[in-house]
Amino acid sequence: MGMPWLASRSFGHGVHPPEHKEETRDLPIRSFPFASELVVPLLQHLGAPAIPEVREGQRVARGEILARPDGFMSVAVHAPVSGTVRSIRPAPSITGRMLPAIYLETRPGDTQEVIPGVACSLESATPEDVRNAIQAAGIVGLGGAAFPTHAKLRIPEGTKVDTLILNGAECEPYLTTDHRVMLEQAPDLFLGIRYLLRAIEASRAILAVEKNKADASQHLRRHKPDDLALELVELEVKYPQGAEKLLIRSLLGREVPSGGLPSAVGALVVNVATAAEIGRLLPHGRGIIERVVTLGGPGVERKGNYRIPIGTPLRFLLEQVGVSGDVDEVFLGGPMMGVAASSLEIPLTKGISGVIVYAREQGDSEESRVYPCIRCGQCLAACPMYLDPATLMRLSRHGDYSTMVDRYHLMDCFECGCCAYVCPSHIPLVQHFRIAKAGIRRGLSA
């Protein structure tokens, strides 16, 4: 019997939330102004914080190394602006914790030219050379996970990856950064793919794009180099089409085992924006100091895709684009998998692909009220990993985390939010799962 998802280039279950991409998908990437002070966190990635290489009072040039990696699971941090190091102290973060950061005062009147670095030559570089260059450039997954890219490219010994998958699905509502990058940075993207293929020694690449980005697919097909072993595939429009395990299932018909890595089935997935940054930075030996971000949502007046310096405070972002009405919620990322900002003093980090703003509504919203579970089963029908969110939620409330993991496979949940989206009782299911995972990390269970 054949695999039904291959015929439609999709997967089972999932949801179709309103896309809201028409607001920004046709708006070219624009440069964003520098704030008078930038806050550059030393931990913008999964792993150990970078170690400062500068001191308070020191003047730095744009692109200069501010902090070096602290071991394998860490990446470098570079100055997003020419200026003066005012202090090195904790700053508010997306996690809610105070994390070490470097406060940079922008130097007025500076040209803000980026200092040159040591190029990584594609012609002569070994796989290890490419991985080292990516770590030195401070590149992490720009799709939201912020996993150090060089670490992802180190394939476990005895494992062979035959296919590199470039994730251009961008299924999250509102976000159009990847769409614009594919349209405006095709040469960078193709060069980045060459670096990635060299790093993992794979023989082919597949670039997957949802059908609602047909202009990007056509543009890439027209400009793809003939000697690049790259196949372009259009996917059905469905959320969360961009999840790496689902992409592998849709494109290759391979099932990543529970708790396993994509390399276990011969695949590796990299976001298109990450690949484009590799192609943009490595030939010049530069570090990542800015990224493309979608600023949107009903609360933003001047919506668009902007190339924004890392470390720009959220408050400055909103002041520049304007907010209609009182700010109610600000999501870092998209509304499905993003995190609500606890403070407008949080700085932009490498992993934030969107800032989505909702204005305050008058009165109590019916949709904000949470009701008891009615056991309707809609969450089961929506979960793309075929889990039982309702049962997991009840176990979470009782603190029975070990049963959640052992019998109901909690760790296969990647927190896409499909279950919460369809829940008629408006139960914040994903929040229950995040709390349970945090409890498991602390070794707690009933």
PyMOL commands that set and color helices and strands:
alter all, ss='L'
color gray80, all
select helices_A, chain A and resi 4-8+21-23+127-136+149-152+177-184+186-200+211-223+244-252+262-265+272-284+314-321+366-368+378-382+389-397+401-406+410-412+418-422+429-441
alter helices_A, ss='H'
color red, helices_A
select strands_A, chain A and resi 30-31+37-41+51-52+59-60+65-68+77-78+83-92+98-106+163-168+204-210+230-235+267-271+290-296+304-309+327-332+339-340+354-359
alter strands_A, ss='S'
color yellow, strands_A
deselect
rebuild
show_as cartoon
